[in-house]
Structure formats: structure tokens, C-alpha cells
């Protein structure tokens, strides 16, 4: 499958109009400083606005890193329960799939993002932290059937083709009837992600409500 992007583009404001959402809302943000490995500020805005406007009550994140996205989703999803999955840093870490696709550029090194212990929600008010469930596990080995009826899933774990493909289809085991899946790093340099999502898009019959958002590397599918 080609690594050239094939998923149709979409302006997020047009999406709000398409779903007839009430766009009068207030958002909260914390820990906005960017660290290598974080999503961009505009991408964070897209995610936070989505969980807010679509009133997500159960959220799953594949790939926690330092918890910046997790914290901001928790701030804006009133009363929602969040599950976030991160690889533990151990000397004998064995993942189901390799963490690197062959031919991956040398500067695209994921080892620095694995098993970051310090999470930005630590020290935040208890009404926020008590709703965040951190799971130290390889997303390819997690039994996702234990987490049904998830309203919003954000996939941003290992960026290899095998892992992204596996995470995409595992998400289907959890997503609620009218849930939403977002992926990060489409057409953003990680060829494995782009190839896996192109294949997913074709295999799923080119879903009508699956878009690549303008100005971001985020793809969203609305069920």
C-alpha cells in the first residue's frame, strides 16, 4: 500500500456544522509547553474540542508519553473515565511487534518516549486524577475486550505498520455504537502509520465519515 495520503481532507469547523453541534463552549488547558513527543497545540485543540462537544464519557488513549493529552482530555470531558496505555520501561521489555519499521529514518527514534514515569496529571486535583487509569502494557498485548463501550479512542502508540494496524482493529473491539477514533501522525513522516491507515481506509470500504483534518496529522473516524 502506498505511503502517499489518500484519506480525504476536512476542515474541523465544517465538521461541527455537519454534526450540527453547539459550538458555544468553554475549554480548559494545562501544561501547554511542548516537549518532543507531544502532539502540536492545534492537534490538542482538535482532540479536546471533540471530547467536549461529543460529550465522551469513556475515553481510551493508546500511548501516554508524559500525559499532556490525557490531562487535557480529563479537564474537558466532564466526569469521563479515562484509560491510557503506556509501555513500561524495563530491561526485558518484549513487545509483540518490533518498535521500528525497516528503513525508518534515524531521527524517528521512539526509545526516548517509552516508559516515561512522570505524568503531568500528577499533583493535579483529585477530581481529575481519580478518573485517569494508567495501564502499563504493550497495546498489542492488552485484552481490549475488557474495556467495552468506549466513546473516544486516541491512537498514538508505536508508529510501526504492524502496531498501528493492530491498534486500529483492536479499537473496534471497544468502540461504542456512535464512538469516535482518532489517529495521530498520518502523513507526518511515520510511513508505517500512513500505510496502515491507507489500508484500513480501503479495507473498511472508504468510510464516509473518516477524515484527515486540515493543518494536522490527525485522522478521525466517526461511527
C-alpha positions in Angstrom: 0.0 0.0 0.0 1.3 3.4 -0.9 2.5 5.8 1.8 1.0 8.8 -0.1 -2.0 10.0 1.8 -5.4 9.0 0.4 -7.8 9.8 3.2 -9.9 12.9 2.3 -9.2 16.2 4.0 -11.7 18.0 6.3 -11.8 21.4 8.0 -12.8 20.8 11.6 -15.2 23.8 11.6 -17.1 22.1 8.7 -17.3 19.0 10.9 -19.0 21.0 13.6 -21.6 22.2 11.1 -22.0 18.7 9.6 -22.9 17.2 13.0 -25.0 20.3 14.0 -23.0 20.7 17.2 -23.4 23.5 19.6 -20.2 25.5 19.2 -20.7 27.7 22.3 -18.4 26.0 24.8 -15.5 26.8 27.2 -12.3 24.8 27.2 -9.6 24.4 29.8 -5.9 23.7 29.1 -3.0 22.9 31.4 0.7 22.1 30.7 0.7 23.5 27.2 4.5 23.7 26.9 5.6 21.4 24.0 8.0 18.6 24.7 9.4 16.4 21.8 6.9 13.6 21.6 3.9 15.7 22.3 1.2 16.5 19.8 1.0 20.1 18.5 -1.1 22.7 20.2 -3.6 22.8 17.3 -3.9 19.0 17.4 -4.5 19.1 21.1 -7.3 21.6 20.5 -8.9 19.3 18.0 -8.9 16.4 20.5 -10.1 18.4 23.5 -12.9 20.1 21.5 -14.0 16.7 20.2 -14.3 15.1 23.6 -16.1 18.2 24.8 -18.6 18.7 22.0 -19.4 15.0 21.6 -19.7 14.6 25.4 -17.4 11.5 25.6 -17.9 9.6 28.9 -15.4 6.8 28.4 -12.1 7.5 26.8 -9.1 5.3 25.8 -5.7 6.5 24.8 -3.0 4.3 23.2 0.3 5.8 24.1 0.5 8.1 27.1 4.1 9.5 27.0 4.1 12.3 29.6 0.3 12.6 29.9 -0.2 16.0 28.4 -3.1 14.9 26.1 -4.5 12.7 28.9 -4.7 15.6 31.4 -6.3 17.9 28.9 -8.9 15.4 27.9 -9.7 14.8 31.6 -10.1 18.5 32.2 -12.7 18.9 29.4 -14.6 15.6 29.5 -16.9 16.2 32.4 -17.0 13.2 34.7 -15.5 10.9 32.0 -13.4 7.8 32.9 -10.1 7.7 31.0 -7.9 4.7 30.3 -4.4 5.3 29.0 -1.9 2.6 27.9 1.8 3.1 28.0 4.8 0.8 27.5 6.7 0.2 30.8 10.4 0.9 30.9 12.1 -2.5 31.8 15.3 -4.1 30.9 13.4 -7.1 29.5 10.7 -5.3 27.6 9.4 -7.6 24.9 6.7 -6.2 22.6 4.6 -8.3 20.3 5.8 -6.3 17.3 9.1 -4.6 16.6 9.1 -0.9 17.5 10.8 0.0 14.3 9.8 -0.4 10.7 12.7 -1.3 8.3 14.1 1.8 6.7 12.8 4.1 9.4 14.7 7.4 9.5 17.4 7.5 12.2 15.8 10.6 13.8 12.5 8.8 14.3 13.6 7.0 17.4 10.9 6.0 19.8 13.0 4.7 22.6 13.0 8.1 24.4 9.2 8.0 24.6 9.0 4.6 26.2 8.1 4.2 29.9 8.1 7.9 30.9 7.3 7.6 34.6 6.5 11.3 35.3 2.9 12.1 34.2 1.7 15.7 34.0 -1.6 14.9 35.8 0.4 14.0 39.0 -0.3 16.7 41.6 -3.5 17.9 39.9 -6.8 18.0 41.8 -8.1 14.6 42.9 -11.4 15.1 41.0 -9.2 14.9 37.8 -6.7 12.3 38.7 -9.1 9.8 40.2 -10.7 9.4 36.7 -7.4 8.5 35.0 -6.5 4.8 34.8 -2.9 4.3 33.7 -2.2 0.8 32.3 1.5 -0.2 31.8 1.2 -2.6 28.9 2.1 -3.2 25.2 -1.0 -2.1 23.3 -0.6 -5.2 21.0 -1.0 -7.5 24.1 -3.7 -5.7 26.0 -7.0 -7.5 26.2 -9.2 -4.7 24.9 -12.4 -6.7 25.2 -12.1 -5.8 28.9 -12.8 -2.2 28.1 -16.2 -2.0 26.2 -18.3 0.9 25.1 -15.5 3.5 24.7 -16.8 6.8 23.3 -13.5 8.3 22.1 -10.2 6.5 21.3 -7.0 8.2 20.5 -4.3 6.0 18.9 -0.7 7.4 19.3 1.4 4.4 20.5 4.1 2.7 18.4 4.3 4.1 14.9 5.2 0.9 13.0 2.9 -0.5 10.4 2.1 -3.7 12.4 1.4 -1.9 15.6 -0.8 0.8 14.0 -2.8 -1.8 12.1 -3.2 -4.0 15.2 -4.2 -1.0 17.3 -6.7 0.2 14.7 -8.6 -3.1 14.6 -8.4 -3.7 18.4 -10.1 -0.3 18.7 -13.1 -1.8 17.0 -13.5 -4.3 20.0 -14.1 -1.4 22.3 -15.7 1.4 20.4 -19.3 2.3 21.3 -22.1 2.4 18.7 -21.6 6.1 17.9 -18.0 6.3 19.1 -15.0 8.2 17.5 -11.5 7.0 16.8 -8.6 9.5 16.2 -5.1 8.5 15.0 -2.0 10.7 15.2 0.9 11.0 12.7 -0.8 10.4 9.5 1.3 11.7 6.6 3.6 13.2 9.2 6.8 11.3 8.5 5.9 7.9 10.0 5.4 5.9 6.9 4.1 2.8 8.8 1.2 4.8 10.2 0.3 6.3 6.8 0.4 2.8 5.1 -1.6 1.2 7.9 -4.3 3.8 7.8 -4.5 3.8 4.0 -5.0 0.1 4.1 -7.5 0.4 6.9 -9.4 3.0 5.0 -9.6 0.8 1.9 -10.5 -2.4 3.9 -13.3 -0.5 5.7 -14.9 0.4 2.4 -13.7 4.1 2.5 -16.0 5.1 5.4 -18.0 8.2 4.6 -17.1 9.9 7.9 -13.4 9.3 8.0 -11.3 12.4 7.5 -7.7 13.8 7.7 -8.1 17.2 9.4 -6.6 20.3 7.8 -3.4 21.6 9.5 -2.8 18.4 11.5 -1.6 14.8 11.2 -4.8 13.6 12.8 -7.3 11.3 11.1 -10.7 10.8 12.7 -13.4 8.2 12.1 -17.0 8.8 13.3 -19.2 5.7 13.7 
